[in-house]
Amino acid sequence: MFKFALNLVVLCTLLVSTVIASPASVSSLPLQARDVTSVDGSDVFKQCVRRYNTSRMNPLPQQGYFNPNNATNGSMLTIWLDGTLGEPINAIISSNSSAQVLCPEGFLRYATSINFGVSCLGNVNGTNQYADLGDGFGIREQGNYDGGNGVLRWNYGDPTFGTCKESIEGDNHFRWFLQNGSSAFTGAIFIAASMEESARLGHMIQTNGYNRGRDYLVGNATMNATTSWKGYRWSTKVDYISAGVLLNATSEGINHPDVALPGQPVQDGRVALLTVTLLEEPTNSTSSAVGIRAFTKASGVWGGSVAVTAVLPLALLLLV
């Protein structure tokens, strides 16, 4: 009985926080028709791919990114607007990846193939974080152009409602930032990955959670020769950038230094560099539709369906 009551409280808390903090409030969601995206991608996606193929730095940095530390105010730590210490940006999707992967819509497809998805009901379940990647943009919000979909969570193998389970039980999650400013437009995607505790424990970082979050993300992406989602197929190659190049092996100036292993710094300083190549796309672009699990601010549509439809499955998940 106590467990039932506790889970009911968690459910109510999630729903209330969704109304308050989601990109679009559940209470104001229009009951619109299902959004779908053709296999060619939305018009915004097509424009993005064209831009990435024609307007990025020429030549692109050979290493696959521009080092934020080489620019004024650039940093490999996330930024909290209230002055809280930042978290390590410990993985990068290389600018040498396919342009279709580096554009937000394509990146969300790829993330689904490695079992990550947007937060439950589009709710970040926390304060948005920012980054200055030294690209001339200045401080930018996590996620795509309007700050949406900025936290991607492990989906437990269920791309529809798995991130709701992660929001309750905890596990791997990451924030992502685009390096596409006017002075260093590489297109690389910078990732701050970590393992988090359950909602009951306040989503605190787990022991050694920064290093493990990065390594589990890499494992998901590289454990098989390729990953796939709805007719798309990708290959991922990983290289590790040694400590001292982008990040230092230290606990100094890092949020949650207490989660370090005994006698070890909270971050080991290594950064995973992932080069992702799009190998295959769906062939029938005229009749097929490929849904993208994303929350759109303008439409109030989550994952291609009205957000409120996720409430019943979430309730069932909580009450088992």
N, C-alpha and C positions, 0 to 999 in steps of 0.2 A: 504493500500500500504506500509505503514511504517512497519507494522508487517511482511508482506511478505519479505521485504528487510532485516529486522532484522533476521528473521528465516533463510534466505538464507546465511547471514553472519555466523550464528552459524553453519549451515551445512558445509560450506566451512572450518570453523575453525576446526570442528571435523575431517573432512577428512584430512586436512593438519597435524593435530596433530597425527592422526593415522599413517600417513606415517612416521612421525618423531619418535614417541614414542612407537608404538606398538611393541610387541615381534617380529613380522615379518612385514616388510614394505609392504603396499598394492601394491606399484609399483613393488615389486619383487615377489609377490605371484605366485607360480606355479599353473596352473590350473589342479590340481590333482583330481583323483577320490575321491568320498565321503569316509571319514573315518568312520568306524563303529566299535563298540565294542560288542562282544558277551555278553550275560547275565552273563557269568562267569567272565567277565572282561578281560582286556588286560593281556598280559604276565607280564608286570611290576606290575600291580595290584595284580596278583596272587602271585608273588614273595614277594611283600610287605606284604600281609596278612600272608604268611608263616613266614616271618621274625618277624612280630609283635606277632605272636603266639608262637614263640620259643626263641626270642633273647632279649626281653625287660627285664627291671629290675625284679628280682625275690627275694623276692616278690615285686609286684607293691605297690607304696604308697597307703595306705588304703584310703586316702582322694581323690585319683584320679588324682594327679598331684604332681610334685616336685615344692616346693616354690622357685621361682627364687631369692627371697630376701635372701635366706640362702646360696647363692653362691657368690663368688667374682665377682663383676660387673653385677650380675643378676639384673633384674628390671622388674616391672610390667608396665613400660611405654615404648612406642615405641621409636625408635631412628631415628633421622634424621642425615644423614652424614654431613650436614652443620652446626650442632650444635643447630638447632632450638629445642625448648622444645618439649618433647614427648607427646603423647596422651595416655590415660589410656587403659590398656588391661583389659577389664571389664567383660569378659565371657570366660569360658573354656569348651571345650568338654572333659569330664572326660576320663582318661585312663581306667576306668571301662566300657567304651562303647565297642560295638562290634568292633573287629579288622577291619572288612570290612568298618566301618564308619571312622576309624582313618586314613586309607590310603587315599592319596589325591583323587584318582579316586572315591572311595566310598564316601568321604566327599562331593565332588561336586555333586554326585547324591543326597545325603541327602539334601544339600543346595537347590537344585532345588525343592525338595518336600516342603520346607518352603518358597518358592517363592523368592529365591535369585539366581543370576546367574553371570557369568563372565561379566566384563565391555564390553560395546558396542564396537564391532569390535575388542575385545581384548585390547582396549586402556584403560590404567589405569586412564587417565585424571588427572594426578598429579605425584608428586615425589614418588618413592617407599620408603617405610619405612622399618625399620629393628627392631630386638629385640634381647636381650640376655636373654635367659630363664634359665640360670644357669645350663645347661645340659652338658657343656663341649664343645659344638659346637662353642661357641663364638657368635659374631654378625652374625645373619642370616637374609636373605632377606625374605620379606613377600611371602606367597604362597608356592607352591610345590618346589621340589628340585632345579630347576633352576630359581626360583623366579617368575614363571608363575602363572597366574590366582590369583594374590594376593589380588585383591579387588573384593569382591562380592557385588552386588547391588540388591536392591529390584526390582522385575521385573513386578510389577503392575499386576500380574496374567497372564502375557504373557511370557512364558519361551523362546520364540524365539527372540523377539525384545523389550521386556519390559525394559531391562536395558538401551537401548538407550533413552527411555523416562526418566528414572531416571537420566541419565547423563545430560539431558536438564532441567528437572523440579526439580531435587533433591529429597531426601527422605532418607530412611535408607540404610546404606552400612557398610561393615566391612572389615578389614584386618585380615589375619589369619597367624599363625606361628606354626610350628611343634616343639614339644619338643622330639627330638630323638637323642640327642648327646650321646657320649660314656659314660659319667659319670652319666647321669640321663635320660636314654632312657625309658620314660613312654609312649610315643605315644600320650599324651594329645595334644589337639589343642587349642592354646591361641588366643583369638579374641579381637580385638579393634573395638568396634561398636560405631557408632554415626549417628545422623541425620544431613544431609547437606542441604545447601541452593541450589538454582538453579544455572545453569551455568551463568546466567545473573548477579547473585550476587557473582560470583567467587567461588562457592562451599564452602563457609564458613560454619562453624559449626552453627547449629541452636541454639536458646535459650534452655538451659538445654539439649543440644543435645547429650552429652555423656550418661547421665542416661536414657534418652528416647530411644536412639539407642539400648542400652542394653535391656531395658524392652520390646520394640517392637519386637526385635529379639526373646526373650523368648516367647512373646505372639504368634508369628507366629508358634513357635515350639510346643507349649503346648495347644493351644486353642482347639484342637481336641485330642481325645484319641490316634490317630495315624496319620501319614502323609504318603503319597505314591507318587511314580513316576515310571511309566512304569513297573508295576509288582513288584516293591520293596515296602516294607512297614516297617515303623519304629515307635517305641514309644520313647518318650522323657520325662525324669523326671528332674525337676529343684530343686536345693537347692541353697540358697544364703549364700555366705561367708561374714561374717560381716565385716564392716569397721574396719581397724586396723590390719587385718590378712594379706592381700595381698596388699590392697590399703588403703590409708588414706582419710578421708573426708576433702579435702583441695583444694584450688586453687593454692597453691604454687608449682612452678616448672612444671605446666601443661600448655600446649599450649591452646590458646584461653580462658584465664580465664574470659574474659569479657562476655561470654555467660551464666554465672551463673545466677540463679534466684536471685532477690534482697535479700540480707542478707544471701545467701546460698553459700557454696563452689561449684565450678564448677563440681566436682564429689562427689557423696555421699559415696564413698569408698566401696560400696558393689560389689561383683563379682558373677555373675551367673554361677553356675556349672551345666552343662547339661550332663546327662547320656543318651546316645542314644543306643537303642537296635535294631538290625536288626531282624525283625520278619518273613519276607517273601521275597523270591526271585522269579523271573520268573522261570517257570518250564521247558520250552523248550529251553535248552541251545544250541541245534544244529542248529535250524532254525531261531531263533529270533536274532535280533540285537538291542542293546540299545545305542542310541547316548548319548554322554556326552557333555554338553555345556562347552567346554574348548578350550583354544587357545594354540596350540602346536607350540613351537618355531621352531622345526626342519622342520615340514611339512608346516608351514604357513597356517594351516587349522583351522578355527574358528568354534566351535560348530558342527564339522563334515561336514561343507561345506565351500567353498571358501569365505573368508571374504568380498570380493568385492560384493558378491551377496546381502549383507545387505544394500548396499548404497541406492537402490531405495526405499525400505520400509522406511528407515530412512528419506529420502527426503520427502516422503508422510507424515510421522509423523510430520515433522517440518512445513509443509506448510498448514496443516489443522488448 
